[in-house]
Amino acid sequence: MVVCGDDGLAHRLAAELRGVYREQVTLVVPPAGHRVRQPVGRARAASAALLDMVNAAVNRTGNGDPGGADRELDATEPTEDVLADAGVERATALALVYDDDETNIRAALTARRLNPRLRLVLRLYNRRLGQHIEELLDQSVTLATGDGPGAGTGAGTGAGSTTVLSDADTAAPALAATALVGTSKVVETDGLLLRAVERNPPRPGEVADPGLCTLALLSATSNDPAGADGSEDSGEHGPQLLPDAAAVEAATGRGTVALEQVSYSGPPLPAGRAGVPAFGELFSRRLRWSLAGLAACVVALAVALMLVTGDHPLHATYVTLLDLFSINEPAHNKDTGRQILQLLSGFVGLLLLPVLLAAVLEALGTFRSASTLRKPPRGLGGHVVLLGLGKIGTRVLTRLREMDIPVVCVEADPEARGMATARRLRVPVVLGDVTQEGVLEAAKIHRAHSLLALTSVDTTNLEAVLYARSVRSRLRVVLRLYDDDFATAVYRTLRAAHPGALTRSRSVTHLAAPSFAGAMMGRQILGAIPVERRVLLFAAVEVAGHPQLEGKTVGEAFRAGAWRVLALEVSDGEVSDGRRGEGGAAEGVRGARLVWELPNTYVLRGSDRVVLAATRRGLAELLGRRARRGADV
């Protein structure tokens, strides 16, 4: 395996391949002076003191790189000579995880020419470009070898295949879900929607509802779902992935992550017309009440005229409108009641003119400001404050709005990547440095539900969290930090300082590395769901060649803490009565691609392709490689 990159994801991916999958890894990174380093921001006294504490904690833990690489090369760019020196011509897979999309594309084209059967995994932020590049590279394999990519090993997952992933897309669902208590965590890929719901601990004596199946048991604590650490070192009180029925039944008082709903996601909803606000946003509430009052006056005058003159209601309304707009004949020879009503109608008409003028001006102002940034509305509360609109922040913002979660963004750069997305989604944005006083207050942090600190500067995220906690001590906070060991130390320190509040620290490389590693191993990784400080993977696997699955029933194939079969991929009418188990049929709908809720007695055949949930160590074992001791999820 060859891994090329210029930031923490490359090192994390190399450690994942060597430590979990026991692969021989060559790591190509720039020299120390040329690497993309985590930017350093300005920190005040509180955040600086916390940095000293967490750095000391990292040094004491001594975790560091969990596996490293067998061979490491220093190269500024992945040129043809560098790739040849790294052994790409003899390698099984190559991961290009540079922060720059153009660098990854250029290196991928070179590598495909050197080794047409090389399995490529690319890190690209641009989704549309990534799809075209994937098709182009796969087509080049067909032309060079005469057969399709991954021929004989499952389309798109074998030798010569190309997989394009984005660390932003991989981490965004996890970060968005972490900010919301009880919110479902979604894995979406190629139209497939997997929905895992985090449920609160049941009352004493009750058993948690497993839903379709229970994916995990949360830590056995009452004040913080992350338990001691939320990692594999938490012991029996820590989170348990893929528990069996006995463990679920005995887990009273513990929260669960349950698979509640699985379905096909339809085409994305059409986006609203850019720059065109909703009708209700054209006019202010005060103006709408003024218009409603004038309309009520017109109705009252029409009714009064009908009673005084005995006219038909329609004719009375017509005459009232003529008087209102001062285009009716004066009522010289009419009775006193008619004359009074005409005067009142004229007076209401005078009041109508400024109201109509205000309506026109407000509508013009609303259309003019539709393409500009919105400000947080008055009275806003229960929202999510999102700091940073870079790659990660933009993807998280999109996820939150898809779930109809109110969001207020804070960004210092008016030309940031996500500003256009915020305008399109009509999300309020506060422009300013979050480290300056008054910026978080403008985002209504004192009434917010949670804070997502996703800037690229660790000290900025820390300072924002510390200040937000001083304003509201029980605020739920989620930090994006550069290094996973650093994130763990920050989490421990903040939780110790604020035991009554919910704290999460997340490393994007920790969330993204399992999906990149699974793709390098030739498995179609549908996504990853974080369970506290662990990761649960969803993968599509061919049953053939896996003795742990082939010829066994779904119940026999299930291994607690390692993997669990969730669905079967079928063609039209493939699931027949002859393949049903004694427990009943797995119904196949014509045109459907996946069958869910398989009975435990269903026998898996070599021609089957299944979707399963697995831990990192469990997936490594399915691939025929014995994971290292202690390399858990």
N, C-alpha and C positions, 0 to 999 in steps of 0.2 A: 504494500500500500504506500502511495506517495501522497503527501499532504503539502500543499503550497499555500501560504498565507502571510499576512503581515500584522495580525493582531491576536488577541487572546483566543479566538475561535480555532485558529490553526493548532495551537498548543493543546487546547482542550480536546479537539478531535483526535489528535495523535495519541493522547493519553487514553481516550476512550477506546480506540482501536487496539492498542497494545494491552491496556489493563483489563478490559472486559472481553474482547474477542481474541486476545493473544495473537495478534497479527504482527508481522514484521513491518515496521513503519519507517519510511524515510521522510524527514521533515525539512522542507525548504522554506527558510525565513530570511528576511533582510538582515544585514549586520545590525548590531545593537544600536548604532547611531542613526540608522535609517528606518527603524520600525515605527509603525503607527502606535504612538503611545497615548495613554489616557491623558487628556488635557487636565491641567491643574488650574483650578479656579481660585478665587479669593475666599478665604475662610475667616470668619470672625473667631473670637476667643473660644466660644462654646464648641463650634465645629472642629476647631484645631485641637482642642483637648480631647474630643471624642476620637479624632483621627489617631492621636497618640495611643489612646486606649485600645482601639481595634487593631492597630498595627502591632502593638505588643501582644495582643491575643493571637494574631496570625502567626507571629514568631514562636509563641509558646506551643501552638498546636502542631506546628511542623508538618502540616499536611502537604503543602506544596503541590507539585505536579504528581498526580497519582500514577503515572506510568512513563511519561516522556516518550521519546522515540529511540529506535535502535541506531539511527544514523541521522545526523543533522547537518544540512548544508547552508551556508551563508550566501545569499544571492539577492541583489537589489531587485531584479525583475526575473520572471520565469521565461528566459529566452530558450531557444532551441538547444543550445549547448548545455544550459543548466538542466533542462528536462532530460536530456540524454544522459547527463552525469548522474541524475537521480535515479536512473534505471527505468524510465517510463516505457521503453521498448519491451521490457520484460515484466512490467508491473501488471497486477490484476486490476487495480482501480487507481484513479487519480482524483483528488479533491482540490479544487481551486477556490479558495475562500478569501481572496483579497477583498479589501473594502471597496475597491474600484471595479465597477462592472466591465469597463473596457479592458482592463488588464486580464480579467478572468476569461473574457471572450477570445482575446488574442492568444492566450496560452492554450485554451481549449482547441482552437483550430490547429495550432502547431502540434499539440499532443495527438490529435486524431490523425494527423498525417504520419506521425512517427509510429503509431500503433493503432490501426483501425479497430482492433478488437478490445481496446482499452475501455473499461467502464469509467465514465466521466460523471462527476458530481460537481455542479457549478453553483456558486453563490451569486445570485443576481437580485437586485432590488426591483428592477423594472419587470413587471409580470408579463406584459405583452411581448417585450423583446425576448424574455426568457423562453416563452413558448415557441417563438420563431427560431431561436437558436437551437433549441432542443430538436425541432423537426429537421433543421438543416444538418446538424451533426449526425442524426440517425440516418438521414438520407445518404450522407457520405459513406456511412458504414455499408449500406446496401450496395452502393456503386463499387466500393473497394473490395468487398468480400463475396458479393453475389447472393447473400442471404440477409435477412432482416436483423436488426439489433436484438440481441438476446435470444436468437434462434435456438430452440431446443431447451431453453431454461426458463421460459415464461417471458412473454413480451415485455420489453421495457425494463427488465430487471437483471438480465444476464450480461454476457460478454458483449462489448460494443454498445451497450445502452448508454443513454444520456439522461441524467436527472438534474433538473434545475430547481433549486430551493432558495428560500430567502430566510435569513435569520430573523428578519423583522416579522414576516408572516408567521413563522414558527412560534415566536415568543409572544406575539401580540394577544392571542386568545388567552394565554396563561396570565399575562399581566392584567388584562381587562377583567378576567374572572376573579383574580385575587383581590381586586379592589372592592368587590361586592359580596357581602355575606349571603350565602344561599343561592347565588347566581349559578346557572348551569355553565359548564365548561364545554366548549364546542370545538370539535375537530372537523374541518370541512376540506374536502379535496375531491376534485373531479366529480362534483355533484353529489357526493356522499356526505351526509350529515350525521355525525355521532354526537349525542347529547348526554353528558354526564352531569348529574346534579349532586351538589354537596348539601346534605341534609343535616339539620341540627340534631344533637343527641336526643334520643327519646327520653321520656320521663322514667323514673325508677320503676322497674317491673315491666316496662314495655320493651318490645323488640323492634329494631329499626326495620322499616319496610324495605325489602330488597329491590323493589321495582322489577325490571326485566332480569337484572342480575346485580349483585353487589361487587363493585370493582375494588373498593378499598374500605378499610376501617380507619377512621381518624384517631389521633392520639387520645389517650384516656385521661384528658384533663378537662376541667370545667370552665376555666377562664381564658384559655388560649388554645385553639385547635392545633397549634404547632407543637404542643407538648414540650418536652425537655429541649429538643432541638428540631424535631420533625425529620430527622435523618435516620440512617441505619444504626446509629449509635444510641438511639433512644431506648433500646431494649424492648421488653414485652409491652411497655406502655406507649411505644411509638406507633406510627401508622403501619398498618398491615395491608399489603397489596394482594389482590386476588385471593381473598380468604375463602375457605371452604364453608359448607353449610353449618357445620358444627361451630366454627369460630364466629359466624354471623349470629347464630342463635345465642351464643354465650356472651356476645358483646353488648350487654345492656348498659345504657348510659354513655355510649360512644357514638359519635357522628359517623356517617357513612357517605361514600361517594357511589351513587347508584346510576346504572344505565336506565334512564327513564323513558327515553324516546329515541327511536332511530327511524329515519325516513330519508327520502330523496329530496334534496333541496332544489326547488325550481329555479327558473332563470331569475337573475337579480331584478328587483323592482326598478322600473324606469325612474331615473333621477328627475327631480323637478326642474323646470326650466330655469337656467341660471339667471339671476338678476330679477326674477319676477316673484315678488312676495305674495303670500297668501292674502285673500281678500280681507280677512279679519285684521291683518297687520297694516292696512292702508291708513286707517283712521284710529286716533287715540280714543280711549274710553270716554273721556270728557266730551269729545266731539260727537261720538255715537249717541251719548245721552242727550246732547243738545238737539240732534236731528230727530231723535225719538220724541222729545218734548214738543218740537214744532209739528211733527206729524200728528201727535195727539191733539194739539190745538186746532189743526185743520179739520180733523174728524169732529171735534166738539162744535166748531163753527158750522160745519155742514149739517150736523144733527139739529142744532139750534135753528138754522135757517129752514130746515124741513118742518120743524114744529111751528115756526112763526108764519110761514107762507103756505104750508100744506103741500109743497112741491114733492115730486118723486125724489127718492134718495139720490139717484144718479144726477138728476137735474140740479138738485140742491148742492151736490158736491161740485158740479161744473161751475155754477155761479160763484161758489165760494172761492174756487181757484182763480176765476176771473178777477174777483175783488182782491185776492191775495197778490196778484201780479199787476194790479192797478190798470187793467185794460177793460173794465166794465163801465157801463154808463153810470153816472152819479144817481143816487136814489133820491132825487129831489121830491118827486111826487109820491113817494112811498110812505108807509107808516113809520112810526118812530122806531119800532123794533128792528125793521129792515135796515134803517139808516145806521143804527148802533152796530149791527152786525157787520155792515160794510166798513165802518171805521175800524172795528176790531180786526177785520181781515186785512185791511191796509197796514195796520200796526204790526201784525204778525208777518206780513210781507217785508216790512222794513227790517225786522229781526232776522228774517231768512237770508238776506243778502250777505251779511258778514259771516254767517255760518257756512254758506255755500263757498264763499271765498276762502275760508279757513280749510274747508274740505279739499279744495283744489290744491292749495299750498301744501297741505299735509301729504296728499297723494303724490305730488311731485317730489317732495322731500323723501318720501319712502322709496320711490323708484330710484332716486339718485343715490340713496345710501344702501340700496339692496346689494351692490357689489362691494361695499366697504365692510369693515369689521364691525360686528355688533358688540355692544357693551352688556355686561351682566345686568339683567332686569332687576328692578326693585322687588324685594320680597322673596328673591330666589333662595331656596334651601333644599337640603337633601341631595345636592348635586355632587359630582366628582370634579375636583380641581386637578387638571392635567398640566404638568410642567414640562415644557419642551415639545416642539413640533418638528423634530428631525425624522429620521427613518422609522425608528421604533414608535415615537409618539404619534406620528401620522397614522400608522397602522392601528394602534390602540384606539385612537380617536374614532376611526371608521368602525371598529368593532363595537365600541360603546354606543355609537349612534344607531347601529343596526339593532341593538337591544333596547332602543328608546330610552337610554339613560341620559339625563341632563348633564351636560359637561360645560365647564368654563376652562379655557386654555390660558396659559401664561407663557409668553414667548418674548425674548429680548430682541431677536432679529426680525425686522419687518419683512425680510426677503427669505425667510426660512422655508424649507421644502413643504411643510404642511399648511402654510397660510392659505394657499389656494383651496385646499380641501376644507379648511375651516370656513372660508367664505361660501363655498358651494353647499356645505351642510348647515349654514346659518348658525354656527356655533359662536357664542360670545368669546372674545379674545381680549386679554389684558396685555398690552405691550409694555414691557419694562423688565428690568433685571430683578429676578426674584429675590436676590440678596438685599435689595433696597427696601427700606421701610415703606409701607403703604401699598406695595404691589399685591401681596397675598390678601390684604384687607379688601382691596378692590375686587378680588376674585371671590369675595364672600366666604373666606376660609372659616370664619367663626360659625357659619351655618352649613358647612359642607358635610357630606356623608363620609368622604374619604379623600385622600391626597395621593396622587400618582406622580412621583418625582422621577421623570424619565429623561432628563437632560444628559448630555454626554460628559458632564463634569461631576465627579464623585462628591467633591466638597460642596458644590452647589446643591446637590440633592440632599446631603446631610444637613446643611444649614437650613434649607427650606423645611425639612422635617422637624428639626429641633425648634425652629421658630413657631411652626404650626402647632406643635405639641404644647408650647408655652401659651398659645392662645386658647387651645382646646385640648386638654390633656388626654381625653379618651378618643381622639380622632383616629380613625383607621388610616394607616399609612403604608405605602408600598414604595420601595426604593429600587431603582435600577443602579447596580454597581458593576464595575468593570470586571472584577475577579470574584470567583465563587467563594474562595476562602475568605476574602475580604467581606463579602456579603454575609457569610455565616457569622463572622466576628461582629459585624455591625448589628445583625439581628439579635445576637445574644446580649450585647451591651444595651441596646435600646429596650429590649424586653425586660431586662433587669431593672432599668431605670423607670420604666412605665409598665408595671406588671398588670395593671387593669385595662390596658389598651391593646388593641390588635395591631401587631407589627409584622410586616413581611419585607424581606430583602431578597431581590432576585438578580441573578446574573444572566444576561442574555446568552452568553456562551454556554452556560450550564443547561439552559432550556433548549438551545438549538442543536448542541452537539449530538445527542442521541439520534435525531432524525438524519443528520448528515452521515453519521457512522452506519446506520442501518441501510441507507441508500448505497454506501460504498460496499457493503456486504452483499448487495444484489437483492435487497428486499424492498418492496414498495411500502415505504413508511407513510401511512395515511396521516399521522400526526402524533402529538405527544400531549398528555394531560399531566400537569403537576399535581402531586398529592403532597401538600406541605413541602418538604425539601427533597422529595423523591419524584421520579418521573415514571409514568406509565405510558408505554408505546402501543400504538395501533398499527398493525401491519397486515398486508395481504401475502399469504404464503401458499405455495404449491404443496399439497399433501405428499406427492410422490417424493421418495428419497428421504422421508423423515419417519423413522421407525416409531417415534413417540406419537405419531398421528395415524399413519397408514394402517388400515385394518382394525382400528380400534373404534369403539363407540365414542360419542362426544363426552359422555361421563368419564370413560376410562382415559381419554386424552387430556382431561383437565388435570393440571398439576398446581396445587395451591402454592401461591407465592412465586410462580414462574410464568405460566401462560394459561389462557382460557379461550376456547373457540367461541366466537360470538355469532358468526354468520357464514353462510355457504353461498358461493357465487355459482349460479346456474344459468343455463340457456333455456329457451322456451320449452316447457314440458319435460325438462330433464329429470325433475324429481317425480318419480312415479311410485305406484303402490308397491312395486317390488323392492324399493329401497327404503321403505318405511320401517321404523323399528316398532317394537311392541308397545312403546309409549305413545304412539299416535303418529300422525303425518306431519311432515314439515311442508306446509302448503306452499306450492309454487304458483305464482300468478303469471299468466302469459305476458311476456314482455319484461318481466321483472328480472333484475340481475342478481339480487341478493335475497336469501331466505333467512329470516331471523327467527328467534325462539325455536331453535332446533331441539328436538327431544334428546334426552341423555342416551337413548338407545339407538340413535342414528349412527350407522357405521360409515366411517370416512374411507373413501376409496382413493387410489393413487391418482386418478384423473381429477379429483376435486381441487378446488382452490378456495381457501377459507380466509375470513377476516378474524384475527385474534387480537386479544389484549395480552401484552407480555411485559415483564420487567426486562431491564437491559441484560441481566445475567440469564434470564430465561430465553430471550431471543438468541443470545450467543450459543446456548446449549442446543437450540433447535437448528442452528446453522452448522452443528457438528463440531463446535469448538468449546472446550471446557473452560469456563470462565475462571479467572484467578480467585483464590480464596479472598473473601472480603469485598470483592467487586460487586456490590449490590446496587440496587436502584437508587 
